[in-house]
Amino acid sequence: MTRKDAAGGGLRERKKRATRAALAEAAVRLAAEHGADQVTVEAISAAAGVSVRTFFNYFDSRDDAFVVVDADASERVRRAFLAAPPELPPLEALREALAAELREAERQHELWSLHAGVLRSAPHLLVRNLGAQMADESGLAEAIARRIRAGDDPDDDAVASGGGDADAEAVPHRDQPDTAGARPGSHPETAPPEGDADRAAPGLYPRLLAAVAGTAVRVSVQHWCERPDELSFADVFREVFDLLAAGLPAPAR
């Protein structure tokens, strides 16, 4: 591949991400204004400035557009986590990966608040969102287990560093570039890539850390959204992970 081709591929991916983000934001804003059940695919597509056909290039159904605001976020977190310096403990590596992803959280405050309101007002979307979070948690637990195995086995260093083909296998995701027929906006509900069926299930520690990290992000967002004028999101997020790292000591009275 030439440098021009690589640059073109990067531009295409950025355009795809921008289109998907525009569709998700349009869906959330329309649902917040009119109610999710009153919003059509045609209305979402028109608000985002694309065709209905383009909508279905990114989402399998209308409801998928309401559920996940950023479909690529989980993959980016897993890749950053696997690429973190091997000397970092798993909790610290995960904190850094999540912090990088959430760096622009304050800019997304309004959209996140609207999204939370849409989910609360539509129980069926809340259930779908919970399923999406569980799928993301499972993928993160696999990444944590893989990083731990890489630390125990020097031959797996390429996997933990996020390089080469090993990284592509380490972070299977529905939104691989230029995959025919892919629906990048849907959450992973398809069969795992070939070979994953034989992979050992993550142990207790990876599952617990993945679940704790997801809860930490949710609590951080909720706490900050309730008092955005008092604290920065970065400060809230840092405090949450500091408490986790310290073993959740009881606060001083």
Sequence and secondary structure as in RCSB ss.txt:
>XXXX:A:sequence
MTRKDAAGGGLRERKKRATRAALAEAAVRLAAEHGADQVTVEAISAAAGVSVRTFFNYFDSRDDAFVVVDADASE
RVRRAFLAAPPELPPLEALREALAAELREAERQHELWSLHAGVLRSAPHLLVRNLGAQMADESGLAEAIARRIRA
GDDPDDDAVASGGGDADAEAVPHRDQPDTAGARPGSHPETAPPEGDADRAAPGLYPRLLAAVAGTAVRVSVQHWC
ERPDELSFADVFREVFDLLAAGLPAPAR
>XXXX:A:secstr
  HHHHHHHHHHHHHHHHHHHHHHHHHHHHHHHH GGG  HHHHHHHHTS HHHHHHH SSHHHHHH S TTHHH
HHHHHHHHS TTS HHHHHHHHHHHHTTTGGGGHHHHHHHHHHHHH HHHHHHHHHHHHHHHHHHHHHHHHHHHH
HH GGGHHHHTT HHHHHHHS  S  TT TT  TTS S S   TTGGGS    HHHHHHHHHHHHHHHHHHHHHH
H TTTS HHHHHHHHHHHHHTT      
